[in-house]
Structures are given as C-alpha cells and as structure tokens.
C-alpha cells in the first residue's frame, strides 16, 4: 500500500539512505532537505505492517523526479519498488515520472515500463534518463 510520509521516519530514512552516496554527513543533509523542502516528498510501500520500499521525490509542476528509491534488504525482486513507482504515478497525477540512473538499475526501470535515454556521463560512468509517461 502506498503512503506519503510528512517527514521521513527513521525506518524510511534508513531505507532511503541505501540509495544515497554512502557518506553519513551527506545522508543526514539529504534527509533534512526531505524534512524541510516542500518540493521534496517521501513515499513508502508497505505489505501488511512492514515497510518494504521507499522513494524520495522532487515534484515540480507536471513532473515528479525520483531522487532515491530503495527496497528493504532481502525483499528485492518481489515487485515492491515497481508497485511503488506505478502507484506514485497514479497518485500524483503527474504527466511524467522521471529519474536518472546508472547501469546497475537501468534494467529495473526498463522492465518497469520506463523509456530509457542516455544522459551525460558522471564520474566516468554511463548515466540514463528514464521516463514513465501518464496515459
């Protein structure tokens, strides 16, 4: 089930941190931005009473950008992140749900129905812009 959190709970923050650069200070700053910036929103997917996936977004007009997406260790591959993204697309009513990703996750987004286009490399690594269009 999709739920929006007014601010990241400790459990959601720990999950979102899995999708962030592994620097504790940087993670703390990013989670603080989710608490204070009205364009940043946190959504979670739960199965029963268990939080299994979380997404951090920036919403701007008709576009919602997925900034962080993570699934609880041991729960990967069960469709929770895909369900979360598709529920978000419907819930937000945005024309586009977009993200930037790398080689490690581009296949996930492709299988989830996102269009994939190359993005400028960063840090010497290939990057991709992925887009899920409404309708």
Beta strands, then each sheet from edge to edge (+ up, - down):
strand 1: 2-5
strand 2: 40-47
strand 3: 50-60
strand 4: 63-71
strand 5: 96-101
strand 6: 115-122
strand 7: 125-133
sheet 1: 1+ 2- 3+ 4- 5- 7+ 6-
end
